[in-house]
Amino acid sequence: EQLESIKLWTLLVLGLLLPSCLSQTTPSNSASPSVTPSPTAQADRLLVRLSGYPRKHNEGRVELFHKGEWGTICDDDFSIKNANVLCRQLGFVEATGWTHSAKYGKGQGKIWLDNVNCNGGEKSVENCQSRGWGNSDCTHDEDAGVVCKDERIPGFVDSNVIEVMDETKIEAVRLRPVVSTAKRKRPVTEGVVEVRYKDGWAQVCDVGWTVKNTRVVCGMLGFPHERKVNKNFYKLYLERQKSFYYVHSVACTGTEVHLAACPLEFNKPNSTFSCGGSAAVVSCMPGPLFMQNTGLKKKLKTSSNVRLKGGARVGEGRVEVLKGSEWGTVCDDRWNLQSASVVCRELGFGCAKEALTGARMGQGMGPIYMNEVKCVGTEKSIWNCPFKNITSEDCQHLEDAAVRCNVPYLGLENSIRLTGGRTRYEGRVELLLSDANHTESWGLICGEGWTSTEATVACRQLGLGYANQANQETWYWDSSNVTEMVLSGVKCTGSEMSLSQCQHHKIVSCQRAAAKFAAGVICSESDDFAFYSSYLHNSDCVHRGQASLHMLYCAAEEDCLSKSASQANWPYGHRRLLRFSSQINNIGRADFRPKAGRHSWVWHACHGHYHSMDIFTHYDLLNSNGTKVAEGHKASFCLEDTDCQEGVSKRYECANFGDQGITVGCWDLYRHDIDCQWIDITDVKPGNYILQIVINPNHEVAESDFSNNAMKCNCKYDGHRIWLHNCHTGDAFSDEAEKKFEKYPGQTSNKIS
């Protein structure tokens, strides 16, 4: 059973063993249907259909047939109860969500209903309260849509789903290169525009073709910009071709996210249409990530104050914007495809294929900077769009906006496969390589050093979402006759699009070269293992605590003291300890469970319970050169629900070999008086330092993003007390955070290498 996304939020409270002076701080127009179904056979009942683009069969803009005319519903006061009524009318069991702001494109004609208020039990939406038929103060920018559960009502034979019966509907568009060398290259950036027609492809007449049309086509194919094309180069080729012009007129405004949303005129059957020109040809400019020309890459810089976080695939994620030196999120009120497309293009992708609401790509941290963003679609940056500044009362991180962008097709999934797994989401990783003679063959990856980071890249290349697990042994997936190791020493940063972009040995070197020790993965379409770290910081001062050695035998057993402790005169003497508490909140949508199964948990007699995870947290004190001068760590970890939000029950506890984990809405509290919640600073001299905390440092638990697991603070120690200031949470290793540590009183540079 697949898990939903997991988000852990770690709250660090710097504390003391002894009394201290620590202060607590707290889419554009869709193609309109050209055929109106006749409702005469069902004149006594309201007809409902789903329309718009892009969408699946169980979602779309809601359209009602009333008084011989199709119209829409305004999103004012719309609710999930309304959506439930409409989905049942459409033959589905229930609704899973609803959309606002014409997510599936703007409808046409009447807006039949406004301020609809259903109680959820009505047989038809016409039985719900509203302002009455045709009485609305809305525009089609506010057309409502529904997302229905893809499960039909048993016995629902006479379907009320009236599809848009329009054969002239553009679903797929491609560029067909004409130069043989270009045909082999990925991505294809230039060629003849073709649209899918029946079982083949047809051309578009270029008479009246504009740069706005080109912009839309490029955006659909994952490219942020268009460029001029040499028509003379194609003229001779096109004259030799017998082209079938399925589309003879396109009139895009340039802000559409799909060619189907542009006004189109089609070549009707048996017509005597003659193009009068030739086939439309388009040339697109790829973003830096997809460009092979390194010289152009430097010229084409993407935005430095907008980014995507938390997505499993390239070109998707939660939208985050930079203001000053702190990253924040965007509230999803009125979030639509036009605004999402501006974000996508400024990051070097095409237009948006989805504008996601409700923190679908995880909850962010820190401030929420924007609300009700209203981009036209031509802006260079989301910062150029009108938006509202908000207060914490207006929005919460449960409403963080996200996007899925169109990205160029690279075919990376064709050179990797999984074998032996029970489902397509798991198995031994095999790569397709070609030798000097261009002979292709499949091979294995050495499992040594294979971690969650490499597994993340493999799952991304496969198009299978997040990495749930990295496997260094795969004897239980032995179903393939592939036995040769072709890659070893794979080392990824986690951001690569394919394993070929990761570092690896030039010559295969694998100590355990048998196939059963090949690398494997378990991917998950919906998991998002991400630790979000935030801490209470900027405390006025922190006393060092002293602990007698006779009280530290358990800590020594877990290696939680500095190396000099082994030469101490046990059990006499003391150690100086910088202590703190940590609170790990699960603010995700699924319980967090340790990676290891119960059979491998370790009993610690000193502490009287089983530890389910190895090294979970590193605590380090660094000097100005980034060198460790003192360290601590959670050598092992016991996970349980210490307390929960109102209405949430505890499920996990460590006592009596109980089940371990953290329930959604609960947190695990480790007080400062527990062993190993410290840094041993016995050997540290007075001076200026950096306190650095890193969660999940060895990537034992798979995550979608490992960059936000740290906190850093400037730290001043006078031999008796420690002051912390200038703390940076979340992306503590980002360029913005590094700049904050370059200079502070008493130190010329504090940049960590």
Salt bridges, closest charged atoms under 4 A:
GLU63 OE1 - ARG49 NE 2.67
GLU63 OE2 - ARG61 NH2 2.88
ASP75 OD2 - ARG334 NH1 3.28
GLU94 OE2 - LYS149 NZ 3.97
ASP114 OD2 - ARG131 NH1 3.38
ASP137 OD2 - ARG131 NH1 3.32
ASP141 OD1 - LYS106 NZ 3.53
ASP143 OD2 - HIS140 ND1 2.96
ASP150 OD1 - HIS57 NE2 2.87
GLU151 OE1 - LYS149 NZ 3.56
ASP158 OD2 - ARG45 NH1 3.23
GLU163 OE1 - ARG55 NH2 2.90
GLU171 OE2 - LYS169 NZ 3.88
GLU194 OE1 - ARG174 NH2 2.69
GLU194 OE2 - ARG176 NE 2.57
GLU265 OE1 - HIS248 ND1 3.93
GLU316 OE2 - ARG313 NH1 3.86
GLU316 OE1 - ARG404 NE 2.97
GLU320 OE1 - ARG307 NH2 2.73
GLU320 OE2 - ARG318 NE 2.95
GLU354 OE2 - ARG404 NH1 3.00
GLU372 OE1 - LYS388 NZ 3.39
ASP400 OD2 - HIS397 ND1 2.96
GLU426 OE2 - ARG422 NE 2.66
GLU430 OE1 - ARG417 NE 2.77
GLU473 OE2 - ARG512 NH1 3.67
ASP478 OD1 - ARG428 NH1 3.52
GLU525 OE2 - ARG313 NH2 2.60
ASP528 OD2 - LYS7 NZ 3.38
GLU558 OE2 - HIS604 ND1 3.47
GLU558 OE2 - HIS607 ND1 2.76
GLU558 OE2 - HIS611 ND1 3.93
ASP591 OD2 - ARG651 NH1 2.46
ASP620 OD1 - LYS628 NZ 3.81
GLU631 OE1 - LYS628 NZ 3.51
ASP659 OD1 - ARG593 NH2 2.84
ASP659 OD1 - ARG598 NH1 3.54
ASP673 OD2 - ARG671 NH2 3.43
ASP675 OD2 - HIS607 NE2 3.26
ASP680 OD2 - ARG575 NH2 3.15
ASP705 OD2 - LYS309 NZ 2.86
ASP731 OD2 - ARG307 NH2 2.48
ASP731 OD1 - LYS309 NZ 3.90
GLU738 OE2 - LYS712 NZ 3.32
